[in-house]
């Protein structure tokens, strides 16, 4: 009993020791946490910085989408990368842009240059960014940003559009400077600093479009990028992606289909896209990547300003092959009054186009911007 009694008497001191130990352990934990916060903060911040995308593109609230800091896509299995522009991602306000523009030295625009874009009356502020819009007085972007062309010119018209511009600085600058201004330029929607490229193109007198990436038949082997319109997505998801592409820049007349040999065969998915283009006053160039394309017929039915490609001029990018395709455009224009060709910004394409264009007038043809062929071609 005594032993048990002594144990009871000594129990108070034992409990005090336990409390003291607990306090010491707690203090050690607190000190360790404080040390980790101070010593590990720099490493944690570095990891967060590396994990954070460099560019955040604002998206529409219509539905979820995929933010990118750089667009990676592939054509026929060849991987390509085009960095996104940070022009619209840094939160710049119209006031900031106006102040920056005012700080730039005045520049004399050469003869034949198109006006600097955009016109604020032709923009709508949306959660996705500034989108093209028909002005309150009825002006439409496809007409306002078009290169003037005399409609009374009755000569057979040929329009050539170079697509995927803006991915190569050398090729893009060569096309802007070396080709006649009647040749239209369609820029890749993933290209960096699109607004700057468009201003340079318009300064050179070139009418501008944007490539609209659409699902090809061999997707995903050929992948037009993270904002491609896909047959596996809902209508709203595709319209979210369309908004992203439209918000990439301003001053363009409309869109050229980029790839899309599967998407353009779906009337159900095409029509909502074309409806948006009509509502925003944009034109649509069907590249006709497949003979089964329903795009031109759907655009005509909806009333979208439209044109359609007759020949890819540099599918085989040799001088002889390109010259042959340009000759075919002449035959089509002579027979029907209108012809459209689409090419890429290959050095050989630019070279042959420049030579061909010089002789076109003497042959009795009119080299025209793509807007001058809107609703002129038969697609039946």
MIMIVO-271952 format. One record per residue (C-alpha): x, y, z. Coordinates in nm, 3 decimals. Layout:
<torkes>
<torke px="X" py="Y" pz="Z"/>
...
</torkes>
This chain:
<torkes>
<torke px="0.000" py="0.000" pz="0.000"/>
<torke px="0.280" py="0.235" pz="0.096"/>
<torke px="0.446" py="0.184" pz="-0.236"/>
<torke px="0.125" py="0.254" pz="-0.415"/>
<torke px="0.066" py="0.558" pz="-0.185"/>
<torke px="0.413" py="0.694" pz="-0.263"/>
<torke px="0.347" py="0.649" pz="-0.627"/>
<torke px="0.031" py="0.857" pz="-0.586"/>
<torke px="0.214" py="1.126" pz="-0.398"/>
<torke px="0.489" py="1.144" pz="-0.661"/>
<torke px="0.232" py="1.152" pz="-0.943"/>
<torke px="0.195" py="1.533" pz="-0.930"/>
<torke px="0.565" py="1.583" pz="-1.006"/>
<torke px="0.543" py="1.329" pz="-1.288"/>
<torke px="0.252" py="1.523" pz="-1.448"/>
<torke px="0.447" py="1.850" pz="-1.422"/>
<torke px="0.740" py="1.687" pz="-1.605"/>
<torke px="0.509" py="1.570" pz="-1.883"/>
<torke px="0.366" py="1.920" pz="-1.927"/>
<torke px="0.715" py="2.068" pz="-1.941"/>
<torke px="0.823" py="1.817" pz="-2.205"/>
<torke px="0.509" py="1.892" pz="-2.407"/>
<torke px="0.584" py="2.264" pz="-2.400"/>
<torke px="0.942" py="2.201" pz="-2.510"/>
<torke px="0.829" py="1.978" pz="-2.799"/>
<torke px="0.572" py="2.239" pz="-2.908"/>
<torke px="0.835" py="2.514" pz="-2.897"/>
<torke px="1.070" py="2.304" pz="-3.109"/>
<torke px="0.796" py="2.247" pz="-3.368"/>
<torke px="0.715" py="2.619" pz="-3.382"/>
<torke px="1.082" py="2.708" pz="-3.426"/>
<torke px="1.116" py="2.448" pz="-3.705"/>
<torke px="0.814" py="2.589" pz="-3.888"/>
<torke px="0.950" py="2.945" pz="-3.860"/>
<torke px="1.288" py="2.833" pz="-3.989"/>
<torke px="1.125" py="2.650" pz="-4.283"/>
<torke px="0.920" py="2.955" pz="-4.373"/>
<torke px="1.226" py="3.178" pz="-4.384"/>
<torke px="1.475" py="2.935" pz="-4.533"/>
<torke px="1.243" py="2.754" pz="-4.774"/>
<torke px="1.041" py="3.052" pz="-4.900"/>
<torke px="1.284" py="3.141" pz="-5.177"/>
<torke px="1.292" py="2.785" pz="-5.310"/>
<torke px="0.912" py="2.756" pz="-5.296"/>
<torke px="0.866" py="3.088" pz="-5.477"/>
<torke px="1.107" py="2.977" pz="-5.747"/>
<torke px="0.915" py="2.657" pz="-5.802"/>
<torke px="0.584" py="2.846" pz="-5.819"/>
<torke px="0.731" py="3.092" pz="-6.067"/>
<torke px="0.851" py="2.812" pz="-6.290"/>
<torke px="0.515" py="2.638" pz="-6.265"/>
<torke px="0.315" py="2.952" pz="-6.349"/>
<torke px="0.244" py="3.017" pz="-6.720"/>
<torke px="0.424" py="3.324" pz="-6.854"/>
<torke px="0.115" py="3.431" pz="-7.046"/>
<torke px="-0.244" py="3.416" pz="-6.927"/>
<torke px="-0.499" py="3.470" pz="-7.203"/>
<torke px="-0.842" py="3.592" pz="-7.080"/>
<torke px="-1.118" py="3.354" pz="-7.181"/>
<torke px="-1.490" py="3.393" pz="-7.224"/>
<torke px="-1.715" py="3.289" pz="-6.937"/>
<torke px="-1.923" py="3.072" pz="-7.173"/>
<torke px="-1.735" py="2.763" pz="-7.063"/>
<torke px="-1.396" py="2.620" pz="-6.965"/>
<torke px="-1.107" py="2.630" pz="-7.206"/>
<torke px="-0.739" py="2.551" pz="-7.214"/>
<torke px="-0.501" py="2.838" pz="-7.128"/>
<torke px="-0.166" py="2.825" pz="-7.304"/>
<torke px="0.160" py="3.010" pz="-7.273"/>
<torke px="0.283" py="2.867" pz="-7.601"/>
<torke px="0.098" py="2.688" pz="-7.875"/>
<torke px="0.239" py="2.356" pz="-7.984"/>
<torke px="0.086" py="2.193" pz="-8.288"/>
<torke px="0.181" py="1.949" pz="-8.558"/>
<torke px="0.131" py="1.914" pz="-8.930"/>
<torke px="0.169" py="1.564" pz="-9.072"/>
<torke px="0.352" py="1.459" pz="-8.759"/>
<torke px="0.600" py="1.749" pz="-8.760"/>
<torke px="0.586" py="1.936" pz="-8.431"/>
<torke px="0.586" py="2.315" pz="-8.446"/>
<torke px="0.569" py="2.581" pz="-8.177"/>
<torke px="0.448" py="2.937" pz="-8.185"/>
<torke px="0.463" py="3.148" pz="-7.871"/>
<torke px="0.154" py="3.340" pz="-7.772"/>
<torke px="0.169" py="3.716" pz="-7.776"/>
<torke px="0.183" py="3.883" pz="-7.439"/>
<torke px="0.024" py="4.197" pz="-7.578"/>
<torke px="-0.322" py="4.115" pz="-7.452"/>
<torke px="-0.224" py="3.908" pz="-7.152"/>
<torke px="-0.064" py="4.172" pz="-6.937"/>
<torke px="-0.386" py="4.344" pz="-6.844"/>
<torke px="-0.323" py="4.653" pz="-7.056"/>
<torke px="-0.623" py="4.885" pz="-7.065"/>
<torke px="-0.733" py="5.099" pz="-7.361"/>
<torke px="-0.597" py="5.399" pz="-7.168"/>
<torke px="-0.256" py="5.231" pz="-7.133"/>
<torke px="-0.251" py="5.149" pz="-7.504"/>
<torke px="-0.350" py="5.505" pz="-7.595"/>
<torke px="-0.072" py="5.650" pz="-7.377"/>
<torke px="0.182" py="5.410" pz="-7.528"/>
<torke px="0.071" py="5.502" pz="-7.881"/>
<torke px="0.096" py="5.874" pz="-7.799"/>
<torke px="0.453" py="5.824" pz="-7.680"/>
<torke px="0.557" py="5.676" pz="-8.015"/>
<torke px="0.704" py="5.911" pz="-8.278"/>
<torke px="0.470" py="6.005" pz="-8.560"/>
<torke px="0.517" py="5.782" pz="-8.864"/>
<torke px="0.432" py="5.878" pz="-9.219"/>
<torke px="0.239" py="5.597" pz="-9.383"/>
<torke px="0.352" py="5.532" pz="-9.740"/>
<torke px="0.125" py="5.569" pz="-10.040"/>
<torke px="-0.107" py="5.270" pz="-10.071"/>
<torke px="-0.089" py="5.188" pz="-9.700"/>
<torke px="-0.411" py="5.091" pz="-9.528"/>
<torke px="-0.524" py="5.284" pz="-9.221"/>
<torke px="-0.389" py="5.172" pz="-8.887"/>
<torke px="-0.629" py="4.936" pz="-8.710"/>
<torke px="-0.843" py="4.900" pz="-8.513"/>
<torke px="-1.135" py="5.140" pz="-8.525"/>
<torke px="-1.281" py="5.146" pz="-8.170"/>
<torke px="-1.632" py="5.156" pz="-8.318"/>
<torke px="-1.572" py="4.811" pz="-8.465"/>
<torke px="-1.480" py="4.644" pz="-8.136"/>
<torke px="-1.685" py="4.490" pz="-7.858"/>
<torke px="-1.538" py="4.445" pz="-7.511"/>
<torke px="-1.610" py="4.092" pz="-7.386"/>
<torke px="-1.473" py="3.856" pz="-7.119"/>
<torke px="-1.268" py="3.695" pz="-7.398"/>
<torke px="-1.115" py="4.027" pz="-7.500"/>
<torke px="-1.195" py="4.281" pz="-7.769"/>
<torke px="-1.389" py="4.112" pz="-8.048"/>
<torke px="-1.479" py="4.244" pz="-8.395"/>
<torke px="-1.824" py="4.401" pz="-8.412"/>
<torke px="-2.054" py="4.574" pz="-8.658"/>
<torke px="-2.063" py="4.944" pz="-8.571"/>
<torke px="-2.383" py="5.121" pz="-8.468"/>
<torke px="-2.394" py="5.287" pz="-8.810"/>
<torke px="-2.372" py="4.951" pz="-8.987"/>
<torke px="-2.004" py="4.938" pz="-9.086"/>
<torke px="-1.872" py="4.582" pz="-9.102"/>
<torke px="-1.511" py="4.484" pz="-9.030"/>
<torke px="-1.474" py="4.284" pz="-9.352"/>
<torke px="-1.555" py="4.594" pz="-9.556"/>
<torke px="-1.393" py="4.857" pz="-9.336"/>
<torke px="-1.055" py="4.681" pz="-9.316"/>
<torke px="-1.060" py="4.570" pz="-9.681"/>
<torke px="-0.813" py="4.693" pz="-9.940"/>
<torke px="-1.005" py="4.914" pz="-10.185"/>
<torke px="-1.071" py="4.764" pz="-10.526"/>
<torke px="-1.268" py="4.922" pz="-10.811"/>
<torke px="-1.579" py="4.711" pz="-10.853"/>
<torke px="-1.621" py="4.848" pz="-11.204"/>
<torke px="-1.304" py="4.663" pz="-11.309"/>
<torke px="-1.446" py="4.395" pz="-11.538"/>
<torke px="-1.124" py="4.202" pz="-11.597"/>
<torke px="-1.104" py="3.844" pz="-11.465"/>
<torke px="-1.000" py="3.865" pz="-11.100"/>
<torke px="-0.742" py="3.649" pz="-10.932"/>
<torke px="-0.681" py="3.660" pz="-10.558"/>
<torke px="-0.392" py="3.489" pz="-10.382"/>
<torke px="-0.378" py="3.447" pz="-10.005"/>
<torke px="-0.064" py="3.344" pz="-9.819"/>
<torke px="-0.155" py="3.156" pz="-9.499"/>
<torke px="0.025" py="3.074" pz="-9.171"/>
<torke px="0.196" py="3.411" pz="-9.171"/>
<torke px="0.366" py="3.543" pz="-8.857"/>
<torke px="0.543" py="3.222" pz="-8.755"/>
<torke px="0.866" py="3.310" pz="-8.937"/>
<torke px="0.986" py="3.669" pz="-8.909"/>
<torke px="1.202" py="3.639" pz="-9.220"/>
<torke px="0.927" py="3.491" pz="-9.436"/>
<torke px="0.662" py="3.732" pz="-9.309"/>
<torke px="0.876" py="4.039" pz="-9.366"/>
<torke px="0.965" py="3.912" pz="-9.714"/>
<torke px="0.599" py="3.865" pz="-9.805"/>
<torke px="0.503" py="4.209" pz="-9.675"/>
<torke px="0.785" py="4.389" pz="-9.854"/>
<torke px="0.833" py="4.188" pz="-10.174"/>
<torke px="0.479" py="4.101" pz="-10.280"/>
<torke px="0.230" py="4.343" pz="-10.436"/>
<torke px="-0.023" py="4.479" pz="-10.185"/>
<torke px="-0.311" py="4.310" pz="-10.368"/>
<torke px="-0.194" py="3.977" pz="-10.227"/>
<torke px="-0.373" py="3.911" pz="-9.898"/>
<torke px="-0.199" py="3.770" pz="-9.591"/>
<torke px="-0.359" py="3.530" pz="-9.343"/>
<torke px="-0.181" py="3.512" pz="-9.007"/>
<torke px="-0.154" py="3.210" pz="-8.779"/>
<torke px="-0.370" py="3.272" pz="-8.473"/>
<torke px="-0.087" py="3.143" pz="-8.250"/>
<torke px="0.171" py="3.383" pz="-8.392"/>
<torke px="0.349" py="3.614" pz="-8.151"/>
<torke px="0.274" py="3.990" pz="-8.155"/>
<torke px="-0.012" py="3.958" pz="-8.399"/>
<torke px="-0.126" py="4.320" pz="-8.371"/>
<torke px="0.222" py="4.440" pz="-8.466"/>
<torke px="0.236" py="4.206" pz="-8.764"/>
<torke px="-0.107" py="4.313" pz="-8.882"/>
<torke px="-0.010" py="4.678" pz="-8.860"/>
<torke px="0.305" py="4.609" pz="-9.062"/>
<torke px="0.104" py="4.419" pz="-9.323"/>
<torke px="-0.152" py="4.698" pz="-9.350"/>
<torke px="0.129" py="4.952" pz="-9.368"/>
<torke px="0.245" py="4.758" pz="-9.674"/>
<torke px="-0.107" py="4.777" pz="-9.817"/>
<torke px="-0.196" py="4.411" pz="-9.759"/>
<torke px="-0.542" py="4.304" pz="-9.653"/>
<torke px="-0.529" py="4.067" pz="-9.356"/>
<torke px="-0.713" py="3.755" pz="-9.241"/>
<torke px="-0.655" py="3.510" pz="-8.954"/>
<torke px="-0.617" py="3.134" pz="-8.985"/>
<torke px="-0.900" py="2.953" pz="-8.805"/>
<torke px="-0.766" py="2.612" pz="-8.689"/>
<torke px="-1.011" py="2.328" pz="-8.753"/>
<torke px="-0.988" py="1.954" pz="-8.704"/>
<torke px="-0.830" py="1.767" pz="-8.999"/>
<torke px="-0.919" py="1.413" pz="-9.101"/>
<torke px="-0.588" py="1.279" pz="-8.967"/>
<torke px="-0.617" py="1.449" pz="-8.626"/>
<torke px="-0.429" py="1.415" pz="-8.392"/>
<torke px="-0.138" py="1.322" pz="-8.621"/>
<torke px="-0.189" py="1.664" pz="-8.771"/>
<torke px="-0.279" py="1.885" pz="-8.476"/>
<torke px="-0.359" py="2.251" pz="-8.551"/>
<torke px="-0.304" py="2.346" pz="-8.187"/>
<torke px="-0.481" py="2.383" pz="-7.851"/>
<torke px="-0.759" py="2.609" pz="-7.981"/>
<torke px="-0.860" py="2.391" pz="-8.274"/>
<torke px="-1.233" py="2.358" pz="-8.340"/>
<torke px="-1.305" py="1.988" pz="-8.290"/>
<torke px="-1.591" py="1.755" pz="-8.378"/>
<torke px="-1.558" py="1.598" pz="-8.032"/>
<torke px="-1.636" py="1.926" pz="-7.853"/>
<torke px="-1.973" py="2.081" pz="-7.784"/>
<torke px="-2.093" py="2.381" pz="-7.981"/>
<torke px="-2.027" py="2.612" pz="-7.685"/>
<torke px="-1.676" py="2.477" pz="-7.636"/>
<torke px="-1.596" py="2.542" pz="-8.002"/>
<torke px="-1.743" py="2.892" pz="-7.975"/>
<torke px="-1.517" py="2.955" pz="-7.675"/>
<torke px="-1.221" py="2.866" pz="-7.892"/>
<torke px="-1.350" py="3.086" pz="-8.172"/>
<torke px="-1.371" py="3.376" pz="-7.925"/>
<torke px="-1.011" py="3.316" pz="-7.823"/>
<torke px="-0.895" py="3.330" pz="-8.186"/>
<torke px="-1.104" py="3.641" pz="-8.262"/>
<torke px="-0.959" py="3.822" pz="-7.960"/>
<torke px="-0.600" py="3.759" pz="-8.067"/>
<torke px="-0.582" py="4.072" pz="-8.282"/>
<torke px="-0.780" py="4.341" pz="-8.463"/>
<torke px="-0.790" py="4.486" pz="-8.812"/>
<torke px="-0.858" py="4.165" pz="-9.006"/>
<torke px="-1.137" py="4.109" pz="-9.259"/>
<torke px="-1.218" py="3.752" pz="-9.163"/>
<torke px="-1.092" py="3.395" pz="-9.145"/>
<torke px="-0.927" py="3.131" pz="-9.360"/>
<torke px="-0.993" py="2.772" pz="-9.261"/>
<torke px="-0.667" py="2.612" pz="-9.147"/>
<torke px="-0.669" py="2.236" pz="-9.215"/>
<torke px="-1.024" py="2.137" pz="-9.111"/>
<torke px="-1.089" py="1.853" pz="-9.355"/>
<torke px="-1.301" py="1.675" pz="-9.090"/>
<torke px="-1.465" py="1.974" pz="-8.921"/>
<torke px="-1.592" py="2.130" pz="-9.247"/>
<torke px="-1.792" py="1.815" pz="-9.321"/>
<torke px="-2.010" py="1.869" pz="-9.011"/>
<torke px="-2.295" py="2.104" pz="-9.097"/>
<torke px="-2.419" py="2.092" pz="-8.737"/>
<torke px="-2.090" py="2.226" pz="-8.597"/>
<torke px="-2.012" py="2.463" pz="-8.885"/>
<torke px="-2.331" py="2.666" pz="-8.873"/>
<torke px="-2.292" py="2.809" pz="-8.520"/>
<torke px="-1.939" py="2.923" pz="-8.611"/>
<torke px="-2.061" py="3.085" pz="-8.933"/>
<torke px="-2.350" py="3.248" pz="-8.745"/>
<torke px="-2.098" py="3.423" pz="-8.521"/>
<torke px="-1.896" py="3.544" pz="-8.819"/>
<torke px="-2.208" py="3.691" pz="-8.977"/>
<torke px="-2.309" py="3.862" pz="-8.651"/>
<torke px="-1.962" py="4.017" pz="-8.623"/>
<torke px="-1.934" py="4.130" pz="-8.984"/>
<torke px="-1.648" py="3.899" pz="-9.085"/>
<torke px="-1.586" py="3.717" pz="-9.412"/>
<torke px="-1.502" py="3.350" pz="-9.450"/>
<torke px="-1.255" py="3.189" pz="-9.691"/>
<torke px="-1.310" py="2.816" pz="-9.731"/>
<torke px="-0.969" py="2.668" pz="-9.810"/>
<torke px="-1.145" py="2.354" pz="-9.935"/>
<torke px="-0.904" py="2.113" pz="-9.771"/>
<torke px="-1.152" py="1.845" pz="-9.879"/>
<torke px="-1.389" py="1.819" pz="-10.173"/>
<torke px="-1.658" py="1.720" pz="-9.922"/>
<torke px="-1.649" py="2.060" pz="-9.749"/>
<torke px="-1.992" py="2.198" pz="-9.660"/>
<torke px="-1.853" py="2.534" pz="-9.553"/>
<torke px="-1.917" py="2.739" pz="-9.868"/>
<torke px="-2.274" py="2.613" pz="-9.906"/>
<torke px="-2.350" py="2.672" pz="-9.537"/>
<torke px="-2.198" py="3.022" pz="-9.552"/>
<torke px="-2.410" py="3.107" pz="-9.856"/>
<torke px="-2.723" py="2.977" pz="-9.686"/>
<torke px="-2.655" py="3.182" pz="-9.370"/>
<torke px="-2.547" py="3.491" pz="-9.561"/>
<torke px="-2.184" py="3.506" pz="-9.450"/>
<torke px="-1.956" py="3.703" pz="-9.689"/>
<torke px="-1.758" py="3.421" pz="-9.847"/>
<torke px="-1.494" py="3.311" pz="-10.093"/>
<torke px="-1.351" py="2.971" pz="-10.173"/>
<torke px="-1.013" py="2.838" pz="-10.269"/>
<torke px="-0.962" py="2.697" pz="-10.618"/>
<torke px="-0.600" py="2.584" pz="-10.592"/>
<torke px="-0.330" py="2.528" pz="-10.332"/>
<torke px="-0.045" py="2.680" pz="-10.528"/>
<torke px="0.251" py="2.527" pz="-10.346"/>
<torke px="0.146" py="2.181" pz="-10.233"/>
<torke px="0.455" py="2.086" pz="-10.430"/>
<torke px="0.689" py="2.374" pz="-10.356"/>
<torke px="0.906" py="2.379" pz="-10.665"/>
<torke px="0.926" py="2.661" pz="-10.917"/>
<torke px="0.775" py="2.453" pz="-11.198"/>
<torke px="0.487" py="2.323" pz="-10.984"/>
<torke px="0.401" py="2.667" pz="-10.847"/>
<torke px="0.410" py="2.823" pz="-11.194"/>
<torke px="0.179" py="2.548" pz="-11.316"/>
<torke px="-0.075" py="2.612" pz="-11.038"/>
<torke px="-0.069" py="2.986" pz="-11.102"/>
<torke px="-0.137" py="2.910" pz="-11.467"/>
<torke px="-0.437" py="2.702" pz="-11.362"/>
<torke px="-0.572" py="3.000" pz="-11.168"/>
<torke px="-0.552" py="3.205" pz="-11.487"/>
<torke px="-0.753" py="2.942" pz="-11.675"/>
<torke px="-1.019" py="2.933" pz="-11.402"/>
<torke px="-1.043" py="3.312" pz="-11.390"/>
<torke px="-1.067" py="3.331" pz="-11.768"/>
<torke px="-1.349" py="3.077" pz="-11.769"/>
<torke px="-1.549" py="3.195" pz="-11.467"/>
<torke px="-1.434" py="3.551" pz="-11.403"/>
<torke px="-1.285" py="3.474" pz="-11.061"/>
<torke px="-1.018" py="3.249" pz="-10.907"/>
<torke px="-0.860" py="3.212" pz="-10.563"/>
<torke px="-0.531" py="3.048" pz="-10.471"/>
<torke px="-0.382" py="2.977" pz="-10.129"/>
<torke px="-0.013" py="2.932" pz="-10.058"/>
<torke px="0.238" py="2.929" pz="-9.774"/>
<torke px="0.519" py="3.172" pz="-9.702"/>
<torke px="0.791" py="2.958" pz="-9.861"/>
<torke px="1.074" py="3.161" pz="-10.015"/>
<torke px="1.013" py="2.992" pz="-10.350"/>
<torke px="0.642" py="3.077" pz="-10.332"/>
<torke px="0.715" py="3.443" pz="-10.263"/>
<torke px="0.968" py="3.451" pz="-10.546"/>
<torke px="0.734" py="3.295" pz="-10.804"/>
<torke px="0.438" py="3.507" pz="-10.695"/>
<torke px="0.638" py="3.826" pz="-10.737"/>
<torke px="0.745" py="3.728" pz="-11.089"/>
<torke px="0.396" py="3.609" pz="-11.187"/>
<torke px="0.222" py="3.920" pz="-11.053"/>
<torke px="0.437" py="4.153" pz="-11.264"/>
<torke px="0.308" py="3.998" pz="-11.587"/>
<torke px="-0.056" py="3.960" pz="-11.482"/>
<torke px="-0.181" py="4.299" pz="-11.594"/>
<torke px="-0.040" py="4.252" pz="-11.944"/>
<torke px="-0.233" py="3.925" pz="-11.970"/>
<torke px="-0.559" py="4.106" pz="-11.900"/>
<torke px="-0.613" py="3.990" pz="-11.542"/>
<torke px="-0.675" py="4.194" pz="-11.228"/>
<torke px="-0.484" py="4.091" pz="-10.916"/>
<torke px="-0.734" py="4.155" pz="-10.636"/>
<torke px="-0.750" py="4.129" pz="-10.256"/>
<torke px="-0.965" py="3.846" pz="-10.129"/>
<torke px="-1.245" py="4.082" pz="-10.022"/>
<torke px="-1.292" py="4.180" pz="-10.388"/>
<torke px="-1.407" py="3.824" pz="-10.461"/>
<torke px="-1.662" py="3.801" pz="-10.180"/>
<torke px="-1.984" py="3.633" pz="-10.299"/>
<torke px="-1.854" py="3.631" pz="-10.658"/>
<torke px="-1.775" py="3.261" pz="-10.702"/>
<torke px="-2.008" py="2.975" pz="-10.775"/>
<torke px="-1.969" py="2.684" pz="-10.532"/>
<torke px="-2.220" py="2.448" pz="-10.689"/>
</torkes>
